[in-house]
Amino acid sequence: MNRTEVLVVGAGQAGLATSWLLTREGVDHVLLEAHTAAHEWADTRWDSFTLVTPNWHCRLPGYAYEGPDPDGFMTRDEVVAWLAGYVASFDPPVREHTRVTALRPAADGDGYEVDATGPDGPEAWQAAQVVIATGGYHTPIVPPWASALDPSILQLQSADYRNPGGLPEGAVLVVGTGQSGAQIAEDLHLAGRQVHLAVGDAPRVARFHRGRDCMTWLAEMGLYDTPVARYPGGLAAREKTNHYVTGRDGGRDVDLRAFARDGMRLYGLLDGGRGTQLAFQPTLRAALDAADAVYSSINRDIDRWIEAQGVDAPPAQPYAPVWEPDEEPLALDLVAEGVTSIVWAIGYRPDYRWVGVPVFDGSGRPAHERGVTPSDGLYVLGLPWLHTWGSGRFHGIARDAEHLVERILEQRAARLAERRELSAVAILAGERPAS
């Protein structure tokens, strides 16, 4: 049995941030990572990927972006290099290629036991405290009927998409318009591929408004620092889909109407399919209108803040729709339209089946208060909306990690005090004469 004070599951940016803070405090700990540190940035992003948040948002404990373009957007490879620099800056105790397979309360009541499989076989660990830093995106969602589609049609997840050349020749159906789906559709569209896009209910946001990046305005307005409980709808905000926008080529709006004007085929929600036939719901017009309404609402919020603060900014430029659907397309024959591949980009489900501690709600997500679960010494970190809108991004991870490490240190101090008290009791008991 390997022992450590704190065991961190996952060595992405959340796990690494925790490790930096624990290292600073001199706390014995280890990170168990199924692949390699921060691997998802290299392994699950497409070739043309860029951040959608400005580079100045990129900050972790003891480390921040210091490059020449704070208002720009790092590419995938630049993010990988930036995170590699973080790892090199403090040499965290990461055991790579070590997958955690089970977590449970320790048999002796002292913390938790963890089973893992490493390069040399099974491993067993015991830790007083555990941080689950595996993020919130575990199992890609695919409709159960997807297996009934014609096997000649290539199906892949957004995490497996790399570039247009990696797909068979022909048209492509992209399902979903969150950040990944919208940007992958654009990548294919710019490469000259015929794209069919099933539009979901994700909102959108302007890249720039009144002379500045919208996310810079929102940061100054405090939206990334507002606790989730104070947002309209409260904890329900954790279920919201992120707004689609892009940092590509210096940053710009993602306008699905402009895509359609230029030849992309748009549909409503994908409702089902079999063989080569797909059916869609008549939701396209409403989805486009709703996304534009959010876009305009955010701009108005920024306008009000500008006026209240007396900021000197260029005048607003209201958005005018550049395309309207003539009808709601309800069907698609994949063969007739030359579609040879489908990219699924409709989200992820959490998968905590390896966690044998009763801390989950009815949806299978961990119940927590700012990352602190109901089970003493068990924490979660790196989840979207863990505490604020910034929690799932570089912008808010440092603050969340600092909060959890403070709790870890408090728990550690309490355990040490309890042990000292028990030791003192034992010594006193040993000094008494036998009865």
Backbone torsions as a table, in degrees:
resi	resn	phi	psi	omega
1	MET	NA	117.0	174.1
2	ASN	-79.8	142.5	-177.7
3	ARG	-127.2	143.5	175.6
4	THR	-153.4	158.9	179.5
5	GLU	-70.3	-46.5	-178.0
6	VAL	-131.1	129.1	176.8
7	LEU	-111.5	127.3	179.2
8	VAL	-109.0	124.1	178.8
9	VAL	-95.8	110.2	-179.2
10	GLY	108.1	133.5	179.9
11	ALA	-123.5	43.0	167.6
12	GLY	-82.4	-162.4	-176.4
13	GLN	-62.7	-32.4	179.5
14	ALA	-69.5	-46.2	178.7
15	GLY	-64.9	-39.8	179.8
16	LEU	-66.4	-39.3	177.8
17	ALA	-61.8	-42.2	177.3
18	THR	-62.0	-43.6	-178.4
19	SER	-63.3	-40.2	179.4
20	TRP	-59.6	-44.6	-178.7
21	LEU	-68.4	-41.3	178.2
22	LEU	-65.7	-37.7	176.6
23	THR	-62.1	-43.7	178.9
24	ARG	-60.1	-35.6	-177.8
25	GLU	-87.7	-0.6	178.9
26	GLY	71.6	28.1	-179.2
27	VAL	-91.3	126.9	177.1
28	ASP	-65.5	128.2	-178.4
29	HIS	-158.8	168.2	176.8
30	VAL	-146.0	147.8	174.0
31	LEU	-110.4	129.7	175.3
32	LEU	-106.1	120.2	-174.9
33	GLU	-124.4	126.4	-176.3
34	ALA	-66.1	-26.8	-178.9
35	HIS	-121.2	-111.9	175.7
36	THR	-128.4	158.7	-177.1
37	ALA	-55.0	129.2	177.6
38	ALA	58.0	28.6	-172.5
39	HIS	-64.8	-29.2	-172.1
40	GLU	-62.0	-29.9	179.0
41	TRP	-65.3	-34.3	179.3
42	ALA	-86.1	-32.3	-168.6
43	ASP	-97.9	-18.3	-173.8
44	THR	-125.4	15.1	175.6
45	ARG	-115.1	146.5	-178.9
46	TRP	-76.4	167.4	-171.6
47	ASP	-61.8	-36.8	-176.7
48	SER	-93.0	10.0	-177.5
49	PHE	-57.5	138.8	168.2
50	THR	-135.0	157.7	172.5
51	LEU	-61.9	151.5	173.3
52	VAL	-100.7	-7.5	175.0
53	THR	-103.5	146.3	-179.5
54	PRO	-60.5	152.7	-177.2
55	ASN	-58.2	-29.3	-178.5
56	TRP	-67.1	-17.9	173.9
57	HIS	-67.2	-20.2	-171.8
58	CYS	-79.3	101.6	-179.7
59	ARG	-151.2	135.8	177.1
60	LEU	-129.7	165.4	-179.1
61	PRO	-54.2	123.6	179.1
62	GLY	73.7	12.8	-172.1
63	TYR	-158.9	133.6	178.6
64	ALA	-148.3	158.6	176.8
65	TYR	-62.4	127.8	179.1
66	GLU	-129.7	25.3	-178.5
67	GLY	-78.2	-175.1	-174.0
68	PRO	-81.5	-6.5	-172.3
69	ASP	-133.4	71.3	-176.6
70	PRO	-61.8	-27.0	-179.8
71	ASP	-94.9	3.3	177.6
72	GLY	-88.8	-165.7	-173.9
73	PHE	-136.4	112.7	-178.2
74	MET	-62.8	144.3	173.0
75	THR	-78.0	172.1	177.9
76	ARG	-54.5	-49.8	-176.0
77	ASP	-66.3	-32.5	177.2
78	GLU	-69.3	-37.7	176.4
79	VAL	-65.2	-42.6	178.5
80	VAL	-58.8	-45.0	179.8
81	ALA	-66.1	-38.1	180.0
82	TRP	-64.1	-43.7	179.4
83	LEU	-69.8	-34.3	176.0
84	ALA	-61.8	-35.9	176.3
85	GLY	-65.2	-34.6	177.3
86	TYR	-65.5	-46.4	179.2
87	VAL	-59.2	-44.1	-178.3
88	ALA	-67.6	-22.8	-174.7
89	SER	-72.2	-21.7	-179.7
90	PHE	-143.3	1.9	173.5
91	ASP	51.2	67.8	-177.9
92	PRO	-65.1	151.7	-179.9
93	PRO	-79.3	73.0	-176.8
94	VAL	-96.2	131.7	169.2
95	ARG	-102.9	100.5	-177.0
96	GLU	-80.2	163.6	-179.0
97	HIS	55.0	37.2	179.5
98	THR	-127.4	104.8	-174.6
99	ARG	-95.2	126.2	176.1
100	VAL	-76.5	130.4	-178.0
101	THR	-113.6	-16.3	179.7
102	ALA	-160.0	143.0	174.5
103	LEU	-135.5	132.6	-177.9
104	ARG	-153.5	162.2	173.2
105	PRO	-61.1	142.2	-179.3
106	ALA	-64.3	143.4	-178.6
107	ALA	-61.2	-32.0	-179.4
108	ASP	-90.2	7.8	178.1
109	GLY	78.3	4.4	-176.8
110	ASP	-102.6	81.1	177.3
111	GLY	83.9	-132.6	-171.8
112	TYR	-135.7	151.8	173.4
113	GLU	-111.0	142.5	-177.6
114	VAL	-130.8	131.0	171.5
115	ASP	-100.7	140.3	179.7
116	ALA	-146.6	161.2	174.3
117	THR	-120.3	116.4	-178.0
118	GLY	-109.7	-173.6	-178.6
119	PRO	-58.7	-28.1	-177.7
120	ASP	-105.1	12.8	177.8
121	GLY	114.6	-162.9	-176.3
122	PRO	-63.1	146.1	175.6
123	GLU	-132.1	148.8	175.7
124	ALA	-126.1	135.8	-177.9
125	TRP	-131.7	150.1	170.2
126	GLN	-131.1	134.0	-178.1
127	ALA	-140.7	144.5	177.6
128	ALA	-66.4	-35.0	-178.3
129	GLN	-140.2	151.0	-176.6
130	VAL	-134.3	135.2	173.6
131	VAL	-112.3	120.1	175.8
132	ILE	-90.8	107.6	-175.8
133	ALA	-120.7	47.7	-176.6
134	THR	-96.0	6.5	179.1
135	GLY	77.2	-173.8	-176.3
136	GLY	-114.7	6.9	-175.9
137	TYR	-119.8	97.4	-172.1
138	HIS	-109.4	-59.4	-174.1
139	THR	-114.6	116.3	179.7
140	PRO	-60.0	141.3	178.8
141	ILE	-87.2	127.8	174.5
142	VAL	-133.6	135.0	178.5
143	PRO	-58.6	144.0	-178.8
144	PRO	-61.9	-22.4	-178.7
145	TRP	-86.3	-0.3	-177.3
146	ALA	-59.5	-32.1	-179.7
147	SER	-68.6	-14.6	179.3
148	ALA	-86.4	-3.4	178.0
149	LEU	-76.1	157.4	-178.7
150	ASP	-52.8	124.3	-177.1
151	PRO	-64.7	-13.2	177.3
152	SER	-74.3	-13.9	179.2
153	ILE	-87.6	119.9	176.8
154	LEU	-69.3	130.2	175.7
155	GLN	-119.2	132.6	177.3
156	LEU	-147.3	159.1	177.9
157	GLN	-83.6	157.4	177.9
158	SER	-58.1	-33.2	-179.7
159	ALA	-67.9	-17.8	-179.2
160	ASP	-99.2	-6.6	178.6
161	TYR	-76.9	136.2	178.4
162	ARG	-119.2	-47.2	-179.2
163	ASN	-165.8	164.4	-179.1
164	PRO	-58.0	-34.2	-179.1
165	GLY	-67.4	-15.7	178.6
166	GLY	-83.2	-4.2	178.9
167	LEU	-104.7	155.5	176.4
168	PRO	-60.2	154.1	174.7
169	GLU	-59.9	148.0	180.0
170	GLY	122.9	-178.3	-179.5
171	ALA	-75.2	160.5	-178.1
172	VAL	-129.8	136.2	171.3
173	LEU	-100.3	121.8	173.4
174	VAL	-106.0	127.7	-177.6
175	VAL	-110.2	113.4	179.4
176	GLY	113.7	141.1	-178.0
177	THR	-128.9	34.8	165.5
178	GLY	-71.7	-166.3	-177.1
179	GLN	-58.7	-45.6	-178.2
180	SER	-67.0	-49.5	-177.1
181	GLY	-60.8	-45.0	-178.7
182	ALA	-64.8	-40.6	-178.0
183	GLN	-74.2	-36.3	176.6
184	ILE	-66.9	-40.2	176.5
185	ALA	-59.5	-41.8	178.1
186	GLU	-64.5	-41.9	-179.3
187	ASP	-58.9	-44.4	178.7
188	LEU	-67.9	-41.2	-179.7
189	HIS	-61.5	-44.8	179.8
190	LEU	-67.0	-24.4	178.5
191	ALA	-83.1	0.0	177.7
192	GLY	89.3	8.6	177.8
193	ARG	-79.6	145.6	171.4
194	GLN	-74.6	120.6	-176.2
195	VAL	-113.8	132.7	168.9
196	HIS	-108.4	128.7	-173.0
197	LEU	-124.9	118.7	174.2
198	ALA	-86.0	113.3	-171.0
199	VAL	-88.2	127.6	177.0
200	GLY	-94.9	-155.9	-174.8
201	ASP	-106.9	19.7	179.0
202	ALA	-66.3	141.7	175.2
203	PRO	-83.0	172.8	175.9
204	ARG	-130.9	165.7	-178.2
205	VAL	-139.9	147.9	176.4
206	ALA	-69.1	144.7	174.5
207	ARG	-71.5	-48.6	179.7
208	PHE	-127.3	145.9	176.4
209	HIS	-148.0	126.2	177.0
210	ARG	53.3	45.3	170.1
211	GLY	89.5	-0.7	-178.8
212	ARG	-142.3	161.8	175.4
213	ASP	-64.5	135.1	-178.2
214	CYS	-59.3	-36.0	-177.5
215	MET	-71.2	-24.4	173.1
216	THR	-72.2	-42.6	174.2
217	TRP	-57.9	-49.3	-175.9
218	LEU	-63.1	-35.7	177.4
219	ALA	-64.5	-43.6	178.9
220	GLU	-66.4	-27.9	177.8
221	MET	-78.3	-8.5	177.0
222	GLY	87.5	8.7	-176.1
223	LEU	-66.7	-30.9	-179.7
224	TYR	-79.0	-7.1	-178.6
225	ASP	-109.8	-1.3	-177.3
226	THR	-81.6	123.7	179.4
227	PRO	-57.5	146.1	-175.3
228	VAL	-59.1	-34.1	-178.1
229	ALA	-65.1	-19.0	-179.3
230	ARG	-95.1	-0.3	176.8
231	TYR	-83.5	153.8	174.4
232	PRO	-55.7	128.2	-177.4
233	GLY	89.0	-9.2	175.7
234	GLY	61.1	-132.4	-174.6
235	LEU	-62.7	-15.5	177.4
236	ALA	-62.7	-18.3	178.0
237	ALA	-60.6	-24.6	-179.7
238	ARG	-64.6	-16.8	-179.5
239	GLU	-93.7	-2.1	-176.0
240	LYS	-72.2	147.8	175.2
241	THR	-87.6	140.4	179.1
242	ASN	-66.5	149.4	178.7
243	HIS	-69.5	140.0	179.1
244	TYR	-90.0	138.5	-179.4
245	VAL	-168.1	172.9	179.7
246	THR	-139.7	152.7	173.2
247	GLY	-102.6	6.0	-176.0
248	ARG	-64.2	141.9	177.4
249	ASP	54.7	38.3	179.5
250	GLY	91.0	-3.0	176.3
251	GLY	100.6	135.8	176.1
252	ARG	-163.8	169.1	174.0
253	ASP	-66.5	154.3	163.5
254	VAL	-106.1	109.8	-176.9
255	ASP	-115.0	104.3	-178.2
256	LEU	-63.3	-31.1	178.0
257	ARG	-63.9	-39.3	178.3
258	ALA	-66.1	-37.2	175.7
259	PHE	-58.6	-46.7	-178.3
260	ALA	-64.0	-41.2	177.6
261	ARG	-57.5	-33.8	-176.2
262	ASP	-95.1	10.2	171.1
263	GLY	117.3	-9.0	176.2
264	MET	-70.8	144.0	-179.9
265	ARG	-99.2	121.5	-177.6
266	LEU	-106.8	146.4	179.7
267	TYR	-136.8	168.2	173.0
268	GLY	-81.3	-159.7	-179.0
269	LEU	-62.0	134.5	176.6
270	LEU	-70.8	123.7	-170.5
271	ASP	-103.4	-20.8	-178.8
272	GLY	165.4	171.5	179.6
273	GLY	-172.5	159.2	176.3
274	ARG	-158.9	138.0	-178.6
275	GLY	64.9	-116.8	178.8
276	THR	-112.4	7.5	-175.4
277	GLN	-105.3	131.2	177.0
278	LEU	-121.7	148.8	177.6
279	ALA	-121.6	144.9	-178.1
280	PHE	-127.7	153.0	174.5
281	GLN	-84.5	153.6	-179.9
282	PRO	-82.4	64.5	-174.4
283	THR	-116.3	3.7	-172.2
284	LEU	-62.7	-52.3	-176.4
285	ARG	-60.1	-44.7	-179.1
286	ALA	-64.2	-38.5	-179.4
287	ALA	-65.9	-42.9	178.8
288	LEU	-64.7	-43.1	179.9
289	ASP	-64.3	-41.4	-179.2
290	ALA	-65.8	-41.6	178.8
291	ALA	-63.0	-41.3	178.8
292	ASP	-67.0	-34.7	179.3
293	ALA	-63.9	-41.3	177.3
294	VAL	-65.0	-44.2	177.6
295	TYR	-52.7	-51.0	-178.1
296	SER	-69.6	-35.4	179.2
297	SER	-63.8	-42.6	178.0
298	ILE	-63.3	-42.0	178.1
299	ASN	-61.4	-39.9	178.8
300	ARG	-66.3	-38.1	176.2
301	ASP	-60.3	-42.4	178.0
302	ILE	-64.3	-41.1	178.9
303	ASP	-58.6	-45.4	-179.3
304	ARG	-63.2	-39.2	179.6
305	TRP	-66.9	-40.6	178.5
306	ILE	-59.7	-45.1	-179.1
307	GLU	-66.9	-42.0	-178.4
308	ALA	-65.1	-34.4	-177.9
309	GLN	-89.8	-7.7	-178.5
310	GLY	67.1	33.7	-178.9
311	VAL	-78.0	135.9	176.1
312	ASP	-82.9	108.9	-176.9
313	ALA	-140.3	153.4	177.1
314	PRO	-59.6	158.9	179.6
315	PRO	-66.3	156.1	179.7
316	ALA	-72.2	149.8	175.7
317	GLN	-119.0	96.0	-176.8
318	PRO	-58.3	146.8	178.8
319	TYR	-80.5	136.6	174.4
320	ALA	-119.6	123.7	-179.3
321	PRO	-56.0	136.5	-177.2
322	VAL	-101.3	-2.7	-178.6
323	TRP	-160.8	144.4	173.8
324	GLU	-130.8	139.7	177.8
325	PRO	-69.5	132.4	176.7
326	ASP	-72.5	-32.3	179.9
327	GLU	-152.6	168.6	178.6
328	GLU	-97.5	104.6	178.2
329	PRO	-67.4	129.0	-174.5
330	LEU	-112.0	-3.7	-177.4
331	ALA	-147.8	155.7	176.5
332	LEU	-146.5	124.2	173.3
333	ASP	-95.7	109.2	-174.1
334	LEU	-59.1	-43.0	-178.0
335	VAL	-69.4	-44.1	-178.3
336	ALA	-62.4	-32.1	-179.3
337	GLU	-93.9	3.8	176.7
338	GLY	71.7	23.4	179.8
339	VAL	-78.1	122.4	-178.5
340	THR	-112.6	-7.3	-179.6
341	SER	-152.4	153.1	178.1
342	ILE	-126.6	131.0	174.3
343	VAL	-109.0	115.5	178.9
344	TRP	-85.9	125.3	179.2
345	ALA	-141.8	57.3	-174.3
346	ILE	-114.2	20.4	171.8
347	GLY	105.2	-172.5	-175.0
348	TYR	-136.7	155.8	171.5
349	ARG	-108.9	146.9	175.5
350	PRO	-71.4	149.6	177.5
351	ASP	-137.4	96.4	179.3
352	TYR	-115.6	31.6	-177.5
353	ARG	-62.1	-21.0	-179.2
354	TRP	-81.0	-8.8	-178.3
355	VAL	-94.1	108.9	-179.2
356	GLY	-96.5	46.3	178.2
357	VAL	-128.2	129.2	-174.1
358	PRO	-76.1	78.4	-178.6
359	VAL	-127.6	24.5	-172.4
360	PHE	-111.3	150.5	176.7
361	ASP	-89.5	-173.6	-175.5
362	GLY	-68.0	-16.2	-179.9
363	SER	-93.7	1.3	-178.9
364	GLY	85.6	10.0	178.0
365	ARG	-99.5	149.2	-179.1
366	PRO	-67.4	130.8	172.6
367	ALA	-77.2	136.4	-177.0
368	HIS	-162.0	160.2	171.5
369	GLU	-118.4	102.0	-177.5
370	ARG	53.9	41.9	176.5
371	GLY	91.0	-8.4	-179.7
372	VAL	-96.0	115.4	-178.0
373	THR	-82.6	169.5	178.3
374	PRO	-67.1	-13.6	-179.6
375	SER	-93.8	120.4	-176.1
376	ASP	-53.1	129.2	175.4
377	GLY	82.2	8.7	178.4
378	LEU	-118.3	128.1	-173.4
379	TYR	-133.5	159.0	172.5
380	VAL	-126.1	147.5	-177.2
381	LEU	-149.5	149.2	176.7
382	GLY	88.9	8.9	179.3
383	LEU	-83.4	146.9	173.3
384	PRO	-58.7	135.4	179.1
385	TRP	57.2	30.8	175.0
386	LEU	-53.4	-45.5	177.3
387	HIS	-134.5	-40.7	179.6
388	THR	-137.2	176.9	176.4
389	TRP	-61.3	-29.4	-179.4
390	GLY	-79.7	-4.9	-172.0
391	SER	-62.9	-35.9	-178.8
392	GLY	-88.4	9.1	-177.2
393	ARG	-123.7	168.5	175.8
394	PHE	-56.8	-31.4	-173.9
395	HIS	-57.8	-37.7	-172.2
396	GLY	-113.4	-2.6	-174.2
397	ILE	-66.0	-40.7	-177.7
398	ALA	-59.2	-45.9	-179.3
399	ARG	-63.9	-42.9	179.0
400	ASP	-64.1	-42.6	179.9
401	ALA	-64.7	-40.5	178.5
402	GLU	-61.5	-40.5	178.4
403	HIS	-62.1	-45.6	-178.3
404	LEU	-68.1	-39.1	179.6
405	VAL	-66.3	-32.7	172.9
406	GLU	-61.0	-41.8	178.0
407	ARG	-66.3	-39.4	178.7
408	ILE	-61.7	-43.1	179.8
409	LEU	-66.9	-37.7	176.8
410	GLU	-63.7	-44.4	179.6
411	GLN	-64.0	-40.9	179.3
412	ARG	-62.5	-45.1	179.6
413	ALA	-63.2	-39.6	179.3
414	ALA	-64.9	-39.6	178.6
415	ARG	-64.9	-42.6	179.3
416	LEU	-63.8	-40.5	178.3
417	ALA	-64.2	-39.8	179.4
418	GLU	-65.3	-40.0	179.0
419	ARG	-65.5	-40.3	178.5
420	ARG	-63.3	-39.1	179.5
421	GLU	-65.4	-42.6	179.1
422	LEU	-65.8	-37.9	178.4
423	SER	-64.7	-41.7	179.3
424	ALA	-63.7	-40.6	178.2
425	VAL	-62.4	-42.7	-179.8
426	ALA	-63.6	-40.2	179.2
427	ILE	-64.5	-44.8	179.3
428	LEU	-62.9	-40.5	179.7
429	ALA	-64.8	-35.9	179.6
430	GLY	-70.1	-22.6	-177.7
431	GLU	-84.4	-16.3	-178.9
432	ARG	-73.7	142.9	176.9
433	PRO	-68.0	151.4	179.1
434	ALA	-64.2	143.5	180.0
435	SER	-79.2	NA	NA
